[in-house]
Amino acid sequence: MLRQTALIERMIEGNRRYLTSDQSSGDISPALREKTAREGQSPYAIVICCSDSRVLPESIFSAGIGELFVIRVAGNVLDRHQLGSIEYAAEHLGCKLILVLGHTGCGAVAAALHGETGGFIRYITDEIRLAIGQEQDADRACELNVAHAVESIRHAFSEHPEIPSAELDIRGAVYDLRSGGVRWL
């Protein structure tokens, strides 16, 4: 668990740099692009986050090419596709830290709160409604949605002994759109 603590500290420090920067400070150099194209990726964390264009995990954590394995889906909801991606990154890339990153002002959470969805969006909002129950406060609903996703990952991996879930640190956090800060849950 010591390694995971160091990884979380790395993310916290990256977010501190982000809060005071005007530009992304992650390494996106041509040399690193060439190296990762040749040698492959070795991300230190998996980040499951919303598709919202204002949420940029690599920037938020001052990460460069190959440092984060990012899975984006509206409302950071999970199904078998996302779980398969998490499994791949954990098993084949050696990621030990999984972060579900919600955010303030999430449109998917707002849609679930107001019950005004149809079409395919309903699959997202139904899952969020399951997570938030009767909660009506948007910030608290966001936290509950993140906690639900964290528990969904834990549950899914506990049922599959081939995934070394005991070695994984699964966390939740909320990104504040206004301040840029990340609050770990």
Disulfide bonds with the S-S distance in Angstrom:
none
